[in-house]
Every structure is written in C-alpha cells, then in structure tokens.
C-alpha cells in the first residue's frame, strides 16, 4: 500500500493513500474552526462553511453540486473546533473534477450578499432544530458545561452573534484563515501519487496570508438541568475531562471508552439495559482536540429512573480506575478491530488522517494498533488526573 505525506510547493500538506477500489475520497480542510472565534462572531466558521456552497467566481451553486452528483459522487462539509473541511467521494476517474470543484469552493467563494441573508435564516432554523431535538441540545450543553466561553460556546453560534455577521466579515474571515499553509488535502483512492501531487499543486494556489488567534480551552465542570413539557423520556449526559490528543496518555482514552460504553458488551450497556432494563440507549463516546478532550456517557431513560442511572454511571466511572489486565487486553482487541473496520471506508480514512495530521501525529495513524497495544494500567490511572469532576447535563420531562 503506497502512502505519503508531502509538503507541497504551495506550502499545503498533502496526505495520500492508494486503494485498489475505483473510488476516491478527497478532503480539503483549513485549520480553523470555532476555537478561533470570539463571542462576537461565534458561528462564523460554520456560517462560512455553508456559504461556500453558494457559488464561486466561475461556478453557481448548482454547478458545484451537479458537478459532483452527475457522476454519482457525494459532496459535503463539516466544521469542528479546530478545522473546517469540505469533502467529496467520486469514482476515481473523476478525481480531477472533484478536486477542481473543492479547490474552487475553498479558494474563490463569491459570498453573494443575497445568499448571506438567506443562509443566515437557514442557520437560524438549524439552531431551532438542534434545540428541539433533546439529544442534540444535550450534546451542545455538555461542551458549554466543560469549557469556559468563548471556547465552550457552540460551533453553530447564537442568533445574536450570527445576526452581526455580514458579507464583509465572512470575506475577512476567509481571507485570514484560508491560506494555503493552513490547508490539509487528504486523498484516498485509486489514483497515481504523482498525478495527485501535480493536480493539487495546480489547483491549490500559493497564498500565505494568514492571521489566526486561537483561544485557550479552560476547563470547568458545571451541571445543567432543563425540564420540558413535551418530553416522554429523560435524556442524561455525564462527562469527564481526559488527556488531549497531544498527551502521551491519549490512547488510554480509547481503552476506557471501549470498556465503559462502546457497544453491547460494554459495562454501561450491560448494567443499564441488559441487567436492569432501564434504557434503550446507553453508550459513551470521546471528543478531543489539541487543547481539549472529554468522555461523555449518554442514557435515555424514564423520569423516575434518573437517580438510579446516575448512581450506576458514577460507580462505573470510579471503577475504571481499577480495570484488570484482562479487561484491558480485551478492550485492546475491540479498539483495534473497530479501527480496522473503520479503515474500510475511504472517506472516513481521509478524515481520520486529516485529524492525525492536525494533532501533529500523521505517522501515528499507521501506528494506531501499536500505540493501543502499549497502553497499560498505569497509563489508565494517570489519565484520571485530568478529571476534575463529573459534569451532569439533563433534559427531563416536566
């Protein structure tokens, strides 16, 4: 399997892996996200992600989406705390066309004034949708209860901050953060590396104007409860801080997540659902970056079972400090197996590689299994030094 990390002449980073299947995934990402925003412009990275799809100097909105979809491809984007990414998956023979469209979108968005106003309304509806969905609302509140503002504010922003964002501010944000030395391009598929490199250098033009200021992730540990009259189920989240992606204890996070709440064999699923029948859904998951990391447990249960579920979760979190060697060994097999299955998808691999590069650990992606195998009980105990308490965020029926 041929793979490469290349610093291009335009100062962008190209990540490449060749696959035998005739499908290619392309991601162009800029190393900017909501962590770079102050409270007055919270949501601008996500706003720009939306507006980029509205056209360029040479393509309309329909030209962009049809250019990918007419060949059976898929086009999308996402904004996270430290990155904004645009991606396409196409038959490999259309790689150049997909790259051309993504490069045009990310470098030459026209940002029409009329589209800014329309898309602002769309995002307002997205905020309402997130609020009305208790699980989505819960996830947003978890982050707010773990980190101080402005870092802890939601990626999507607020109505009052979004109302202040106009075309001029979007253009300034793009100009300040979409320099080529801030770009990571990830290509996974059945295309020759030399052709990929040549195409990327041709389409991603040198632009080194960059003006970024990142805000520090300051840890807090708050609780939050909201009661709603239209709910039939209680939605519960329990979260703890963990070592960041830069920490030597980072891979131990994967082990405790696997043991605690990943899959039907996990402690959480067995205790909450199988043994006691308290919930349909009970799981844990990780979220992390260069300056933050946390594990979150989610349970959906009956209103009168909240205390019982809370007690179970807190006991299981405490129990994690003393996991046995056999439990660690079993979790390693699970984590490595899940990783290998995840690698089957070219787009997922392209995105995962992008994050490993963002964390300064590109080569560690290909050493993932080796890193997991080295996790021991002492490392798991050390990661709990990051825990300053258990944050509880509940959305309950009235």
C-alpha positions as CSV (number, residue, x, y, z in Angstrom):
1,X,0.0,0.0,0.0
2,X,1.5,3.3,-1.1
3,X,1.0,6.2,1.2
4,X,2.7,9.6,1.6
5,X,2.7,12.9,3.5
6,X,4.0,15.7,1.2
7,X,4.6,19.3,1.9
8,X,3.8,20.9,-1.4
9,X,5.5,23.9,-3.1
10,X,2.4,25.9,-2.2
11,X,3.0,25.1,1.5
12,X,-0.1,23.0,1.8
13,X,0.1,19.4,3.2
14,X,-1.0,16.5,1.0
15,X,-1.9,13.2,2.7
16,X,-2.3,10.3,0.3
17,X,-3.1,6.6,0.4
18,X,-3.7,4.4,-2.6
19,X,-6.6,1.9,-2.7
20,X,-7.5,-0.8,-5.3
21,X,-11.2,0.0,-5.4
22,X,-12.1,2.6,-8.2
23,X,-13.4,5.1,-5.6
24,X,-11.6,8.2,-4.4
25,X,-12.3,10.5,-1.4
26,X,-10.9,14.0,-1.4
27,X,-10.9,16.4,1.6
28,X,-9.7,20.0,1.6
29,X,-9.5,21.4,5.1
30,X,-8.4,24.7,6.6
31,X,-7.0,24.6,10.1
32,X,-9.6,26.9,11.6
33,X,-12.8,26.3,13.5
34,X,-14.9,27.6,16.4
35,X,-11.9,27.6,18.7
36,X,-10.6,30.6,16.9
37,X,-13.7,32.7,17.3
38,X,-14.5,35.3,20.0
39,X,-18.1,35.6,21.3
40,X,-19.0,38.5,18.9
41,X,-18.5,36.3,15.8
42,X,-19.3,32.9,17.3
43,X,-20.5,30.7,14.5
44,X,-18.6,32.4,11.7
45,X,-16.6,29.3,10.7
46,X,-19.8,27.3,10.4
47,X,-21.5,30.2,8.5
48,X,-18.7,30.3,6.0
49,X,-18.8,26.5,5.6
50,X,-22.5,27.0,4.5
51,X,-21.9,30.0,2.3
52,X,-19.0,28.5,0.3
53,X,-21.5,26.2,-1.4
54,X,-23.4,29.2,-2.8
55,X,-21.0,29.8,-5.7
56,X,-17.6,31.0,-6.8
57,X,-16.3,33.4,-9.4
58,X,-16.9,30.8,-12.1
59,X,-19.4,28.3,-10.7
60,X,-23.0,28.7,-9.4
61,X,-24.4,26.7,-6.5
62,X,-26.0,24.3,-9.0
63,X,-22.7,23.9,-10.9
64,X,-21.0,22.9,-7.7
65,X,-23.4,20.2,-6.6
66,X,-24.2,18.9,-10.1
67,X,-20.5,18.7,-10.9
68,X,-20.2,16.0,-8.2
69,X,-23.6,14.4,-8.2
70,X,-23.9,13.9,-12.0
71,X,-21.0,11.3,-11.8
72,X,-22.7,9.6,-8.8
73,X,-20.5,11.3,-6.3
74,X,-21.2,12.7,-2.8
75,X,-20.4,16.2,-1.6
76,X,-20.5,17.6,2.0
77,X,-18.6,19.6,4.6
78,X,-18.3,20.0,8.4
79,X,-17.0,22.5,11.0
80,X,-15.3,21.4,14.2
81,X,-13.4,23.2,16.9
82,X,-10.0,23.4,15.1
83,X,-10.9,22.6,11.5
84,X,-13.3,23.3,8.6
85,X,-13.4,20.6,5.9
86,X,-15.0,20.1,2.5
87,X,-15.1,16.6,1.0
88,X,-16.2,14.6,-2.0
89,X,-16.3,10.9,-2.8
90,X,-16.3,10.1,-6.5
91,X,-15.4,7.3,-9.0
92,X,-11.6,7.5,-9.2
93,X,-11.6,8.5,-12.8
94,X,-13.4,11.8,-11.8
95,X,-10.8,12.7,-9.1
96,X,-9.5,15.7,-11.0
97,X,-13.0,17.1,-11.5
98,X,-13.8,16.7,-7.8
99,X,-10.5,18.3,-6.7
100,X,-11.2,21.2,-9.2
101,X,-14.6,21.9,-7.6
102,X,-13.4,21.6,-4.0
103,X,-10.3,23.8,-4.7
104,X,-12.6,26.4,-6.4
105,X,-15.0,26.4,-3.5
106,X,-12.4,26.8,-0.8
107,X,-10.3,29.4,-2.5
108,X,-12.8,31.5,-4.5
109,X,-16.1,31.7,-2.8
110,X,-18.1,34.7,-4.1
111,X,-20.3,35.1,-1.0
112,X,-23.2,36.9,-2.6
113,X,-25.0,39.3,-0.2
114,X,-28.4,37.9,-1.0
115,X,-27.2,34.4,-0.2
116,X,-25.7,35.5,3.1
117,X,-29.1,36.8,4.3
118,X,-30.8,33.6,3.1
119,X,-28.3,31.3,4.7
120,X,-28.5,33.2,8.0
121,X,-32.2,32.2,8.1
122,X,-31.3,28.6,7.3
123,X,-28.8,28.5,10.2
124,X,-31.4,30.1,12.5
125,X,-33.7,27.1,11.6
126,X,-30.8,24.7,12.2
127,X,-30.4,26.2,15.7
128,X,-34.1,25.7,16.3
129,X,-33.8,22.1,15.1
130,X,-30.9,21.5,17.4
131,X,-32.8,22.9,20.3
132,X,-36.0,20.9,19.6
133,X,-34.0,17.7,19.4
134,X,-33.2,17.0,23.1
135,X,-30.2,14.8,22.3
136,X,-28.6,17.4,20.0
137,X,-29.3,20.1,22.6
138,X,-27.8,17.9,25.2
139,X,-24.5,17.4,23.3
140,X,-24.2,21.2,22.9
141,X,-24.8,21.8,26.5
142,X,-22.2,19.2,27.5
143,X,-19.5,21.3,25.9
144,X,-20.7,24.5,27.4
145,X,-20.5,22.9,30.9
146,X,-17.0,21.6,30.4
147,X,-15.2,24.7,29.0
148,X,-15.3,28.4,29.6
149,X,-16.5,30.8,27.0
150,X,-15.8,31.7,24.2
151,X,-14.2,28.3,23.6
152,X,-17.1,26.5,25.3
153,X,-19.8,28.2,23.1
154,X,-21.5,26.0,20.4
155,X,-19.9,25.7,17.0
156,X,-23.1,26.9,15.3
157,X,-23.1,30.1,17.3
158,X,-26.1,32.1,18.6
159,X,-28.8,34.2,16.9
160,X,-27.3,37.4,18.3
161,X,-23.8,36.6,17.1
162,X,-24.9,35.4,13.7
163,X,-27.0,38.5,13.2
164,X,-23.8,40.6,13.3
165,X,-22.0,38.5,10.7
166,X,-22.3,40.1,7.2
167,X,-20.6,39.6,3.9
168,X,-17.6,41.8,4.8
169,X,-16.9,39.8,7.9
170,X,-17.2,36.5,6.1
171,X,-14.8,37.7,3.4
172,X,-12.3,38.8,6.0
173,X,-12.6,35.5,7.9
174,X,-11.9,33.6,4.7
175,X,-9.0,35.8,3.7
176,X,-7.5,35.5,7.2
177,X,-7.8,31.7,7.6
178,X,-7.9,30.0,4.2
179,X,-4.2,30.5,3.3
180,X,-2.6,27.5,1.6
181,X,-0.2,27.0,4.5
182,X,-3.3,26.4,6.6
183,X,-4.6,23.7,4.2
184,X,-4.5,20.0,4.6
185,X,-5.6,18.0,1.5
186,X,-6.3,14.3,2.1
187,X,-6.8,11.9,-0.9
188,X,-7.6,8.2,-0.6
189,X,-8.3,6.2,-3.7
190,X,-7.2,4.5,-6.9
191,X,-5.1,7.4,-8.3
192,X,-1.4,7.7,-9.0
193,X,0.5,9.7,-6.4
194,X,2.4,11.8,-9.0
195,X,-0.8,12.7,-10.7
196,X,-2.4,13.6,-7.4
197,X,0.5,15.8,-6.4
198,X,0.6,17.5,-9.7
199,X,-3.1,18.2,-9.7
200,X,-3.2,19.5,-6.1
201,X,-0.2,21.9,-6.8
202,X,-2.0,23.1,-9.9
203,X,-5.4,23.7,-8.3
204,X,-4.3,24.9,-4.8
205,X,-2.6,28.3,-5.5
206,X,0.1,29.8,-3.2
207,X,-1.4,32.2,-0.7
208,X,0.4,32.7,2.6
209,X,-1.6,35.5,4.1
210,X,-2.6,34.1,7.5
211,X,-3.9,35.8,10.6
212,X,-5.1,33.5,13.3
213,X,-5.6,33.7,17.1
214,X,-6.7,30.7,19.0
215,X,-8.5,30.8,22.3
216,X,-7.4,28.7,25.2
217,X,-9.6,25.8,26.4
218,X,-10.1,26.5,30.1
219,X,-11.7,23.6,31.9
220,X,-14.8,23.9,34.1
221,X,-17.2,21.3,35.4
222,X,-20.8,22.5,35.6
223,X,-24.2,20.8,35.8
224,X,-27.3,21.8,33.9
225,X,-30.9,20.7,34.1
226,X,-33.8,21.7,31.8
227,X,-37.4,20.5,32.0
228,X,-39.6,20.3,29.0
229,X,-43.4,19.7,28.9
230,X,-43.3,17.8,25.5
231,X,-40.9,15.0,26.5
232,X,-41.7,11.4,27.4
233,X,-38.1,10.4,28.1
234,X,-35.3,11.8,30.3
235,X,-32.0,12.5,28.4
236,X,-28.9,12.2,30.5
237,X,-25.2,13.1,29.9
238,X,-22.3,12.5,32.2
239,X,-18.9,13.9,31.2
240,X,-15.3,13.9,32.4
241,X,-12.2,15.7,31.1
242,X,-9.4,13.5,29.7
243,X,-5.9,13.9,28.3
244,X,-5.8,15.8,25.0
245,X,-4.7,14.4,21.6
246,X,-1.2,15.8,22.4
247,X,-0.8,13.8,25.6
248,X,1.2,10.6,25.9
249,X,-1.9,9.1,27.7
250,X,-4.2,9.9,24.8
251,X,-4.5,6.2,23.6
252,X,-5.6,5.2,27.1
253,X,-8.8,7.2,26.4
254,X,-9.7,4.8,23.7
255,X,-9.4,1.8,26.1
256,X,-11.6,3.3,28.9
257,X,-14.2,4.3,26.3
258,X,-14.3,0.8,24.9
259,X,-14.7,-0.7,28.3
260,X,-17.2,1.7,29.6
261,X,-19.7,2.3,26.8
262,X,-18.7,1.2,23.4
263,X,-21.1,-1.5,22.0
264,X,-23.4,-4.0,23.6
265,X,-20.7,-5.8,25.5
266,X,-19.7,-2.6,27.4
267,X,-20.2,-2.2,31.2
268,X,-22.7,0.6,30.6
269,X,-24.9,-1.3,28.1
270,X,-24.8,-4.5,30.3
271,X,-25.6,-2.7,33.5
272,X,-28.2,-0.2,32.3
273,X,-30.0,-2.1,29.6
274,X,-29.4,-5.8,29.8
275,X,-29.4,-6.3,33.6
276,X,-31.9,-3.6,34.7
277,X,-33.9,-2.7,31.6
278,X,-33.5,1.0,32.3
279,X,-32.9,2.3,28.8
280,X,-33.0,1.5,25.2
281,X,-29.8,3.6,24.5
282,X,-26.8,3.7,26.8
283,X,-23.3,4.4,25.4
284,X,-20.2,6.5,25.8
285,X,-18.1,8.4,23.2
286,X,-15.0,10.6,23.0
287,X,-14.4,14.1,21.6
288,X,-10.9,15.6,21.6
289,X,-8.5,18.1,20.0
290,X,-5.1,19.6,20.6
291,X,-6.4,21.6,23.7
292,X,-9.4,19.6,24.9
293,X,-10.6,16.1,25.4
294,X,-13.6,14.5,27.2
295,X,-15.6,11.4,27.5
296,X,-19.4,11.6,27.6
297,X,-21.9,9.0,28.7
298,X,-25.4,9.2,27.2
299,X,-28.5,7.5,28.5
300,X,-32.2,7.9,27.6
301,X,-34.4,6.6,30.4
302,X,-37.7,7.1,32.3
303,X,-38.0,10.2,34.5
304,X,-38.3,8.1,37.7
305,X,-35.1,6.2,36.8
306,X,-32.7,9.2,36.7
307,X,-31.3,8.7,40.2
308,X,-30.7,5.0,39.6
309,X,-28.9,5.7,36.3
310,X,-26.9,8.4,37.8
311,X,-25.6,6.2,40.6
312,X,-24.7,3.4,38.1
313,X,-22.7,5.8,35.8
314,X,-20.8,7.4,38.7
315,X,-19.9,3.9,40.1
316,X,-18.8,2.7,36.7
317,X,-16.6,5.8,36.1
318,X,-14.9,5.2,39.5
319,X,-14.5,1.5,38.7
320,X,-12.5,2.5,35.5
321,X,-9.5,3.4,37.7
322,X,-9.0,-0.2,38.6
323,X,-9.7,-2.1,35.4
324,X,-8.0,-5.5,35.3
325,X,-5.3,-6.6,32.8
326,X,-7.7,-9.0,31.2
327,X,-10.2,-6.2,30.7
328,X,-7.5,-4.0,29.2
329,X,-6.4,-6.8,26.9
330,X,-10.0,-7.4,25.7
331,X,-10.6,-3.7,25.1
332,X,-7.4,-3.5,23.0
333,X,-8.7,-6.2,20.7
334,X,-12.0,-4.3,20.4
335,X,-10.4,-0.9,19.7
336,X,-8.0,-2.3,17.1
337,X,-10.8,-4.3,15.5
338,X,-13.1,-1.2,15.3
339,X,-10.2,0.8,13.8
340,X,-9.6,-1.8,11.1
341,X,-13.3,-1.9,10.2
342,X,-13.4,1.9,10.1
343,X,-10.5,2.0,7.7
344,X,-12.6,0.1,5.1
345,X,-14.3,3.4,4.2
346,X,-12.1,5.7,2.2
347,X,-13.8,9.0,3.2
348,X,-13.5,8.0,6.9
349,X,-9.8,7.3,6.4
350,X,-9.3,10.6,4.7
351,X,-10.9,12.5,7.5
352,X,-9.1,10.4,10.2
353,X,-5.8,11.1,8.6
354,X,-6.6,14.8,8.5
355,X,-7.2,14.8,12.2
356,X,-4.0,12.9,13.0
357,X,-2.1,15.5,10.9
358,X,-3.8,18.3,12.8
359,X,-2.6,16.8,16.0
360,X,0.9,16.5,14.7
361,X,0.8,12.8,14.6
362,X,0.3,11.8,11.0
363,X,2.5,8.7,11.3
364,X,0.7,7.6,14.4
365,X,-2.4,6.9,12.3
366,X,-0.5,4.0,10.8
367,X,0.9,3.0,14.2
368,X,-2.5,3.1,15.9
369,X,-2.6,-0.6,16.7
370,X,0.9,-0.4,18.1
371,X,0.1,2.5,20.3
372,X,-3.1,0.8,21.6
373,X,-1.1,-2.3,22.4
374,X,1.3,-0.3,24.6
375,X,-1.5,1.0,26.9
376,X,-1.2,-0.3,30.4
377,X,-2.9,0.0,33.8
378,X,-0.6,2.8,35.0
379,X,-1.4,4.9,32.0
380,X,-5.2,4.5,32.7
381,X,-4.7,5.6,36.3
382,X,-2.7,8.6,35.1
383,X,-5.4,9.8,32.8
384,X,-7.8,10.2,35.7
385,X,-5.5,13.1,37.0
386,X,-7.3,15.2,34.3
387,X,-10.7,14.5,35.9
388,X,-11.9,17.5,38.0
389,X,-15.4,16.1,38.5
390,X,-18.4,14.6,36.6
391,X,-20.4,17.1,34.7
392,X,-24.1,16.3,34.6
393,X,-26.4,17.6,31.9
394,X,-30.0,16.5,32.0
395,X,-33.1,17.3,29.8
396,X,-36.1,16.0,31.7
397,X,-39.8,15.7,31.2
398,X,-41.8,18.1,33.4
